[in-house]
Amino acid sequence: MIAILDYGSGNLRSAERAFATAGKDVIVTSDRAVALEAEGLVVPGVGAFAACMNGLNAVDGAAIVRERLAKERPTLGICIGMQIMFTQGTEHADGAPHAGIGVWDGTVSQLDAPILPHMGWNTVEAAPTSTLFEGVEGESFYFVHSYAAKKAVGTTQAWSTHGEKFLAAVEDGYISATQFHPEKSGVAGLALIKNWVGSL
C-alpha cells in the first residue's frame, strides 16, 4: 500500500489518482501509524518552504520521514516535498533560513533566472544508473517553483536548468525526491511513478 501524507499541502487527489495507476492500493492519510507502516510514503508539497514545514510538523511528519529512513522504508518527496528534505530553505526567510527535515545537507535557495517562477515543461538530465528515470531518459517534466537545491546530494542525481542548473531529482537509498510534479507530467510522469513503485 502507498500512503500519501496529508499535512495540508499538495495536490493530494491528483497524486492519489496518479499513484493508483501503478497497481498498488493508495491512501491519503495523516495517521502516523499508517504513514510509518506503508510500503511506500509520498510526501507532496505546494506553496512555501516554511508553510510546508509547519504543516508537516503538525502531523509529526519530519519524525515519520526520519523513522522510515531508519527502518529502511521507501519515501518519495515531490516539489516542496523534495525541498524540505534539505537542511534549510531561504524562501520568505526574514534573517535566518527556515529549518527543513535535514535528510540531506544543503540549502534550498531562489533560482537566479530572468523569469520566476519556473513554470512549465523542462527536460531533465538523469544519470544512466537512475531507477526513477529508466525508460524516460531525456523526457520533459512539469515544474512549478522559484527555489531549488543546487548542489549534488545522495547517490544519484538528475538535473535541469532554468537560469542556472539545479537538482531536478535525487535517489538516495530509501529516500527519493523530484523537484517536478510527476503526477502532472503526463505519460513520462506516470512511468516514473511506476518505476518508483516497482522498486519498493
Secondary structure, DSSP 8 states (H G I E B T S, - for coil): -EEEE-SS-S-HHHHHHHHHTTTS-EEEE--HHHHHHSSEEEE---S-HHHHHHHHHHTTHHHHHHHHHHTT--EEEETHHHHTTEEEE-TT-SSS-EE---SEEEEEEE---SSSSEEEEEE-EE-TT-STTTT-TT-EEEEEESEE--S--SSEEEEEESSSEEEEEEEETTEEEESS-GGGSHHHHHHHHHHHHHT-
